Amino acid sequence: MENINNSEQNYVKWFRNAAPYINAHRGKTVVLMFGGEAVTHPNFANIIHDISLLRSLGVKLVVVHGARPQIEDRMQQRGIAGNVVNNIRVTDGQTLVAVKDAIGSLRLHIEALLSTGLVNSPMHGSQIRVSTGNFVIAKPMGVRNGLDYKYTGSVRRIDSAGINMQLDYGSIVLLSPIGYSPTGEVFNLALEDVATQAAISLKADKLIAFTEDEGLIDESGKLIRSCSVRTVKTLLDKNDCHVRQLLLRSIIQSGENGVERCHCVSYQSDTALLQELFTRDGAGTLIAKDHKELIATATIDDVAGILELIQPLEEEGVLVKRSRELLEMEIDFFTVLKKEDVIIACAALYPYPEAKSGEVACVVIDPDYRKGNRGERIINAIELNAKEMGLTSLFLLTTVSGHWFREQGFIESSLDRLPEGKKQMYNFQRNSQVFIKEI
């Protein structure tokens, strides 16, 4: 048998592990947004290659680019003095000429890169079609506080039907930060406005923003791996950088208007985009839209609600009985899903630090709420808690729910793989199945 070195084995393993993510993204609509700074960065060629790869994997792509530094360069070359009021550029006639020049040149540059198909290049054989056009209908910003912003505008609407037609043809749609009015005028727009309105109008599955940082950063300078739109709102209150505020508002508005997932990744990393989409841990920040149902760590006030939820399954023998006293002692191990302060699902995580493993237990969903992804959401919350504890695997014992846990990525295993402390407590009369998941 031919020897396979470790790097080849790792590649094959990664490719196999990526298969579920490839299947999940196929046919989905994704809006990508990046500023003009990303286009001039040396890593931009790798981003183009990754965009090509996503298209070849069946992802429907709308690419929105910015051009702020390019516009500044054109204005300096023409000797045009910029006029920025309240962090918004006033676009007069001369400035509009520079805007058209910068955006037109940049759009042609991006189209050319997406058309690359040289032999021995990552894009060989891709034959990507790029569609551009008057998909963005704009309106003037008008007069504010006595100041006429002239040719600075905002998005009136997105021609979603026209864009979807091009996506169905297999084209990548490229949108620039410029829009057209029914009166035949051209308006200078914000990148974030175009990307946000495109994602909302197209009912996009994802909005992915390329930033200078790894993703969203908390107050201590640490990367936020995942969060909700609620968390982004708290970051907005603490961030005084205008461009960063535009990004955060874009994420908030998208999440509040139907876009299920937003991502922030670095345009400086040549692996960030693919890592974020096709690996379990990702590379940047994942922002999930807020649900009316809130997931939280349980408190002592939740004991009665949890007991009411789990009692029917205890009576059926599906769950081991827990007394109120025991539940009160273990309440910190529980995570609950609430709808209007009523607990509709719960799960517990008991860590075994010496084995870097944790036991998932007492996973219960109210029978009236078992449709949808509530079980998946609470298991994802448990996994996130486990990772924050430094655990590398989860295990569980079940007598009736093995198939559902297999759907969540757990694999049936043997008793020997349990931590020693759990082996000694195993109840052979219940004869529970053992399931394990690496995280």
C-alpha positions as CSV (number, residue, x, y, z in Angstrom):
1,M,0.0,0.0,0.0
2,E,1.3,3.4,-0.9
3,N,2.4,5.5,2.1
4,I,0.5,8.7,2.8
5,N,2.3,11.4,4.7
6,N,0.6,13.3,7.6
7,S,-0.1,16.4,5.6
8,E,-2.0,14.4,3.0
9,Q,-3.9,12.6,5.8
10,N,-4.8,15.9,7.4
11,Y,-6.0,17.3,4.1
12,V,-8.3,14.3,3.4
13,K,-9.6,14.5,7.0
14,W,-10.3,18.2,6.7
15,F,-12.0,17.7,3.3
16,R,-14.3,15.0,4.7
17,N,-15.1,17.1,7.8
18,A,-16.0,20.0,5.4
19,A,-18.5,18.0,3.5
20,P,-21.5,18.8,5.7
21,Y,-20.7,22.5,5.5
22,I,-20.4,22.3,1.7
23,N,-23.8,20.6,1.5
24,A,-25.3,23.2,3.8
25,H,-24.1,26.2,1.8
26,R,-24.9,24.9,-1.7
27,G,-27.7,27.0,-3.3
28,K,-27.6,29.6,-0.5
29,T,-27.4,33.3,-1.2
30,V,-24.4,35.0,0.4
31,V,-23.6,38.7,0.3
32,L,-19.9,39.5,0.6
33,M,-18.8,43.1,1.5
34,F,-15.3,44.6,1.6
35,G,-13.9,48.1,1.5
36,G,-11.4,49.6,-0.9
37,E,-8.7,48.9,1.6
38,A,-9.2,45.1,1.1
39,V,-8.8,45.4,-2.6
40,T,-5.3,47.0,-2.3
41,H,-4.1,44.5,0.3
42,P,-1.7,41.8,-1.0
43,N,-4.0,39.1,0.2
44,F,-6.9,40.2,-2.0
45,A,-5.9,37.7,-4.8
46,N,-6.5,34.9,-2.3
47,I,-9.9,36.3,-1.5
48,I,-10.8,36.3,-5.2
49,H,-9.7,32.7,-5.4
50,D,-11.9,31.8,-2.5
51,I,-14.8,33.6,-4.0
52,S,-14.3,31.6,-7.2
53,L,-14.2,28.4,-5.1
54,L,-17.4,29.3,-3.3
55,R,-19.1,29.8,-6.7
56,S,-17.9,26.4,-7.9
57,L,-19.4,24.8,-4.8
58,G,-22.8,26.2,-5.7
59,V,-23.0,29.2,-3.5
60,K,-25.0,32.2,-5.0
61,L,-22.8,35.2,-4.5
62,V,-23.4,38.9,-4.4
63,V,-20.1,40.9,-4.0
64,V,-20.3,44.5,-2.8
65,H,-17.2,46.6,-2.8
66,G,-16.3,49.9,-1.4
67,A,-13.9,52.6,-2.7
68,R,-13.3,55.2,0.0
69,P,-9.4,55.3,-0.3
70,Q,-9.6,55.2,-4.1
71,I,-12.0,58.1,-4.1
72,E,-9.7,60.1,-1.8
73,D,-6.7,59.4,-4.1
74,R,-8.7,60.6,-7.2
75,M,-9.7,63.8,-5.4
76,Q,-6.1,64.5,-4.4
77,Q,-5.0,63.9,-7.9
78,R,-7.6,66.4,-9.2
79,G,-6.9,68.9,-6.4
80,I,-10.5,68.6,-5.1
81,A,-10.9,69.7,-1.5
82,G,-13.1,67.1,0.4
83,N,-16.1,68.3,2.4
84,V,-17.1,65.8,5.1
85,V,-19.9,66.9,7.4
86,N,-21.1,64.6,10.3
87,N,-18.9,61.9,8.8
88,I,-20.7,62.0,5.5
89,R,-19.0,63.1,2.3
90,V,-20.8,66.0,0.5
91,T,-20.6,65.0,-3.2
92,D,-20.7,68.0,-5.4
93,G,-20.3,67.9,-9.2
94,Q,-16.5,67.8,-9.2
95,T,-16.4,65.2,-6.4
96,L,-18.9,63.0,-8.4
97,V,-16.5,62.9,-11.3
98,A,-13.8,61.6,-9.0
99,V,-16.2,59.1,-7.5
100,K,-17.2,57.7,-10.9
101,D,-13.6,57.5,-11.9
102,A,-12.5,55.6,-8.8
103,I,-15.5,53.2,-8.6
104,G,-15.4,52.5,-12.4
105,S,-11.7,51.7,-12.3
106,L,-12.0,49.5,-9.2
107,R,-15.0,47.6,-10.6
108,L,-13.1,46.8,-13.8
109,H,-10.2,45.7,-11.7
110,I,-12.3,43.3,-9.6
111,E,-14.1,42.0,-12.8
112,A,-10.7,41.3,-14.3
113,L,-9.5,39.4,-11.3
114,L,-12.7,37.3,-11.2
115,S,-12.2,36.5,-14.9
116,T,-8.7,35.0,-14.4
117,G,-8.4,31.4,-15.7
118,L,-4.7,30.8,-16.2
119,V,-3.4,27.3,-16.2
120,N,-1.8,26.4,-12.8
121,S,-3.8,29.1,-11.1
122,P,-6.5,28.3,-8.5
123,M,-9.1,29.7,-10.9
124,H,-8.2,27.6,-13.9
125,G,-11.4,26.3,-15.5
126,S,-13.7,28.3,-13.3
127,Q,-15.2,30.3,-16.2
128,I,-17.0,32.8,-13.9
129,R,-19.6,35.2,-15.3
130,V,-19.7,38.5,-13.5
131,S,-22.9,40.6,-13.8
132,T,-23.0,44.3,-13.1
133,G,-25.6,46.8,-13.8
134,N,-28.2,49.2,-12.5
135,F,-29.4,47.0,-9.8
136,V,-29.3,49.7,-7.1
137,I,-31.9,52.4,-7.3
138,A,-30.9,55.5,-5.2
139,K,-32.4,58.6,-3.8
140,P,-30.6,61.8,-2.8
141,M,-29.8,62.4,0.9
142,G,-31.2,65.9,0.4
143,V,-30.8,68.9,2.7
144,R,-30.1,68.2,6.3
145,N,-29.7,70.9,8.9
146,G,-29.5,73.4,6.1
147,L,-26.8,71.6,4.2
148,D,-27.4,70.1,0.7
149,Y,-25.5,66.8,0.3
150,K,-26.0,67.0,-3.4
151,Y,-25.0,63.8,-5.1
152,T,-24.6,61.8,-1.9
153,G,-27.5,59.4,-1.7
154,S,-28.9,56.3,0.0
155,V,-30.5,53.2,-1.3
156,R,-34.1,53.5,-2.4
157,R,-34.5,49.9,-3.4
158,I,-32.6,46.9,-4.8
159,D,-33.7,45.2,-8.0
160,S,-33.8,41.8,-6.3
161,A,-35.7,40.2,-9.2
162,G,-32.9,41.2,-11.6
163,I,-30.2,40.1,-9.3
164,N,-31.9,36.7,-8.6
165,M,-32.2,36.1,-12.4
166,Q,-28.4,36.6,-12.7
167,L,-27.7,34.4,-9.7
168,D,-29.9,31.6,-11.2
169,Y,-27.9,31.9,-14.4
170,G,-24.8,31.1,-12.3
171,S,-23.3,34.6,-12.4
172,I,-21.6,36.4,-9.5
173,V,-23.3,39.8,-9.1
174,L,-21.0,42.7,-8.4
175,L,-22.4,45.8,-6.8
176,S,-20.6,49.1,-6.5
177,P,-21.3,51.9,-3.9
178,I,-23.1,53.9,-6.5
179,G,-26.8,54.1,-7.4
180,Y,-29.1,55.4,-10.1
181,S,-32.3,57.4,-9.9
182,P,-35.3,57.3,-12.1
183,T,-34.4,60.8,-13.2
184,G,-31.2,59.6,-14.7
185,E,-28.9,60.9,-12.0
186,V,-26.0,59.0,-10.3
187,F,-25.5,59.1,-6.5
188,N,-22.5,58.2,-4.3
189,L,-23.6,55.6,-1.7
190,A,-22.1,54.0,1.3
191,L,-20.8,50.4,0.9
192,E,-22.5,49.3,4.1
193,D,-25.9,50.7,2.9
194,V,-25.7,48.8,-0.4
195,A,-24.6,45.6,1.2
196,T,-27.3,45.7,4.0
197,Q,-30.1,46.6,1.6
198,A,-29.0,43.9,-0.8
199,A,-28.9,41.2,1.9
200,I,-32.3,42.2,3.2
201,S,-34.0,42.5,-0.2
202,L,-32.6,39.2,-1.4
203,K,-33.4,37.4,1.8
204,A,-29.8,36.4,1.9
205,D,-28.8,33.5,4.1
206,K,-25.5,35.2,5.1
207,L,-23.8,38.6,5.1
208,I,-20.1,38.3,5.3
209,A,-18.0,41.4,6.0
210,F,-14.2,41.6,5.5
211,T,-12.5,43.8,8.1
212,E,-9.0,44.7,9.1
213,D,-9.3,42.9,12.4
214,E,-9.9,39.1,12.9
215,G,-13.5,39.9,13.5
216,L,-15.4,41.8,16.2
217,I,-13.2,42.6,19.2
218,D,-14.4,43.0,22.7
219,E,-13.3,45.7,25.2
220,S,-10.3,43.6,26.3
221,G,-9.1,43.3,22.7
222,K,-10.1,39.6,22.5
223,L,-11.8,38.2,19.4
224,I,-15.5,37.5,19.9
225,R,-16.1,34.0,18.3
226,S,-19.8,34.2,18.3
227,C,-22.5,36.5,19.6
228,S,-26.1,37.7,19.0
229,V,-27.2,40.9,17.4
230,R,-27.9,42.1,21.0
231,T,-24.2,41.9,21.8
232,V,-23.4,43.9,18.6
233,K,-25.6,46.7,19.9
234,T,-23.6,46.9,23.1
235,L,-20.4,47.2,20.9
236,L,-22.0,50.0,18.9
237,D,-22.4,52.1,22.1
238,K,-18.8,51.7,23.0
239,N,-17.2,52.3,19.5
240,D,-16.5,55.8,18.3
241,C,-14.9,54.9,14.9
242,H,-17.3,56.0,12.2
243,V,-16.4,53.2,9.7
244,R,-16.7,50.6,12.4
245,Q,-20.0,52.0,13.5
246,L,-21.3,51.7,9.9
247,L,-20.2,48.0,9.9
248,L,-21.9,47.3,13.3
249,R,-25.1,49.1,12.1
250,S,-25.1,47.0,8.9
251,I,-24.9,43.8,11.0
252,I,-27.7,45.0,13.4
253,Q,-30.0,46.1,10.6
254,S,-29.4,42.8,8.6
255,G,-30.0,40.6,11.6
256,E,-33.2,42.5,12.6
257,N,-34.6,42.2,9.1
258,G,-34.3,38.5,8.4
259,V,-30.6,37.7,7.7
260,E,-30.0,34.6,9.8
261,R,-26.2,34.8,10.0
262,C,-23.6,37.6,9.7
263,H,-19.9,36.9,9.7
264,C,-16.9,39.2,10.2
265,V,-13.5,37.9,8.9
266,S,-10.1,39.5,8.2
267,Y,-9.2,40.5,4.7
268,Q,-5.5,40.1,5.8
269,S,-5.8,36.3,6.3
270,D,-5.5,34.0,3.3
271,T,-7.6,31.3,5.1
272,A,-10.2,33.2,7.1
273,L,-13.1,33.0,4.6
274,L,-12.9,29.2,4.0
275,Q,-12.1,28.5,7.7
276,E,-15.2,30.5,8.8
277,L,-17.6,28.7,6.4
278,F,-16.2,25.2,6.3
279,T,-14.7,24.4,9.8
280,R,-16.4,23.9,13.1
281,D,-14.5,26.6,15.0
282,G,-14.4,29.2,12.2
283,A,-11.8,32.0,12.0
284,G,-13.7,35.3,12.7
285,T,-17.0,36.3,14.4
286,L,-20.4,34.6,13.8
287,I,-23.4,36.8,14.6
288,A,-26.8,35.1,14.8
289,K,-30.0,37.1,14.6
290,D,-31.9,37.5,17.8
291,H,-34.7,35.1,18.6
292,K,-37.7,36.1,20.7
293,E,-36.7,33.0,22.7
294,L,-33.7,33.6,24.9
295,I,-31.0,31.1,25.8
296,A,-29.4,31.7,29.2
297,T,-27.6,30.0,32.1
298,A,-30.2,28.8,34.6
299,T,-30.7,30.5,37.9
300,I,-32.3,29.4,41.2
301,D,-35.5,31.1,40.0
302,D,-35.7,28.6,37.1
303,V,-35.8,25.4,39.3
304,A,-39.6,25.2,39.3
305,G,-39.8,25.6,35.6
306,I,-37.2,23.0,34.9
307,L,-38.9,20.5,37.3
308,E,-42.2,21.0,35.5
309,L,-40.6,20.5,32.1
310,I,-38.7,17.3,33.0
311,Q,-41.3,15.7,35.3
312,P,-43.3,13.9,32.5
313,L,-40.1,12.2,31.1
314,E,-39.0,11.2,34.6
315,E,-42.4,9.5,35.1
316,E,-41.9,7.6,31.8
317,G,-38.4,6.5,33.0
318,V,-36.7,8.4,30.1
319,L,-34.8,10.6,32.6
320,V,-33.4,9.8,36.0
321,K,-35.4,11.5,38.7
322,R,-34.0,14.6,40.2
323,S,-35.2,16.1,43.5
324,R,-35.7,19.8,43.9
325,E,-32.8,19.8,46.4
326,L,-30.5,18.2,43.9
327,L,-31.6,20.5,41.1
328,E,-31.0,23.5,43.3
329,M,-27.5,22.3,44.0
330,E,-26.8,21.7,40.3
331,I,-28.6,24.6,38.8
332,D,-25.4,26.3,37.6
333,F,-24.8,23.4,35.2
334,F,-28.1,24.0,33.4
335,T,-28.9,26.1,30.3
336,V,-32.5,27.0,29.6
337,L,-34.4,28.3,26.5
338,K,-37.2,30.7,27.5
339,K,-40.1,32.1,25.6
340,E,-41.7,35.1,27.4
341,D,-40.1,33.9,30.7
342,V,-41.5,30.4,30.3
343,I,-38.9,27.6,30.1
344,I,-39.5,25.6,27.0
345,A,-36.2,23.7,26.8
346,C,-33.3,22.8,29.0
347,A,-30.0,20.9,29.0
348,A,-27.2,20.4,31.5
349,L,-23.4,20.2,31.1
350,Y,-21.4,18.4,33.8
351,P,-17.7,18.9,33.2
352,Y,-15.0,16.3,33.7
353,P,-11.9,18.6,33.5
354,E,-9.3,15.8,34.0
355,A,-10.6,14.1,30.9
356,K,-11.3,17.4,29.0
357,S,-14.8,16.1,28.5
358,G,-18.3,17.0,29.6
359,E,-21.5,15.1,30.0
360,V,-24.6,16.4,28.3
361,A,-27.7,15.5,30.3
362,C,-31.3,16.3,30.9
363,V,-31.9,17.6,27.3
364,V,-35.7,18.3,27.2
365,I,-37.9,20.3,24.9
366,D,-41.5,21.1,25.6
367,P,-43.7,18.9,23.3
368,D,-45.5,22.0,22.0
369,Y,-42.1,23.5,20.8
370,R,-40.3,20.5,19.3
371,K,-40.7,21.8,15.7
372,G,-38.0,24.1,14.5
373,N,-34.3,24.2,15.6
374,R,-34.7,24.7,19.4
375,G,-32.9,21.4,20.2
376,E,-30.1,22.3,17.9
377,R,-29.8,25.8,19.4
378,I,-29.6,24.6,23.0
379,I,-27.0,21.9,22.1
380,N,-25.0,24.6,20.3
381,A,-25.1,26.7,23.4
382,I,-23.9,23.7,25.5
383,E,-21.0,23.2,23.0
384,L,-20.0,26.8,23.2
385,N,-20.0,26.6,27.0
386,A,-17.8,23.5,26.9
387,K,-15.3,25.1,24.6
388,E,-15.0,28.1,26.9
389,M,-14.2,25.6,29.7
390,G,-11.4,24.1,27.6
391,L,-13.2,20.8,27.0
392,T,-12.5,19.0,23.8
393,S,-15.4,16.4,23.7
394,L,-18.9,15.8,25.0
395,F,-20.6,12.6,25.9
396,L,-24.1,11.5,26.9
397,L,-26.1,8.5,27.9
398,T,-29.5,7.9,26.5
399,T,-32.1,5.1,26.2
400,V,-34.5,6.6,23.6
401,S,-33.0,9.6,21.8
402,G,-30.0,8.1,20.1
403,H,-31.1,8.9,16.6
404,W,-31.7,12.5,17.4
405,F,-28.3,12.9,19.0
406,R,-26.7,11.3,16.0
407,E,-28.3,14.0,13.9
408,Q,-26.5,16.5,16.1
409,G,-23.1,15.0,15.4
410,F,-22.8,12.6,18.3
411,I,-21.3,9.1,17.5
412,E,-22.3,5.9,19.3
413,S,-19.4,4.7,21.3
414,S,-18.4,2.2,24.0
415,L,-18.6,2.4,27.8
416,D,-14.7,2.3,27.9
417,R,-14.5,5.8,26.4
418,L,-16.3,7.4,29.3
419,P,-14.2,9.3,31.9
420,E,-13.3,7.1,34.9
421,G,-15.6,8.9,37.2
422,K,-18.6,8.4,35.0
423,K,-17.8,4.7,34.4
424,Q,-18.1,4.0,38.1
425,M,-21.5,5.6,38.2
426,Y,-22.9,3.7,35.1
427,N,-26.3,2.1,35.7
428,F,-26.2,-1.3,34.0
429,Q,-29.9,-1.8,34.7
430,R,-30.8,1.2,32.5
431,N,-28.4,-0.1,29.8
432,S,-28.0,3.4,28.3
433,Q,-26.3,3.9,24.9
434,V,-23.1,6.0,25.0
435,F,-22.6,8.8,22.5
436,I,-19.6,11.0,22.1
437,K,-18.9,14.1,20.0
438,E,-15.5,15.8,19.5
439,I,-15.8,19.6,19.7
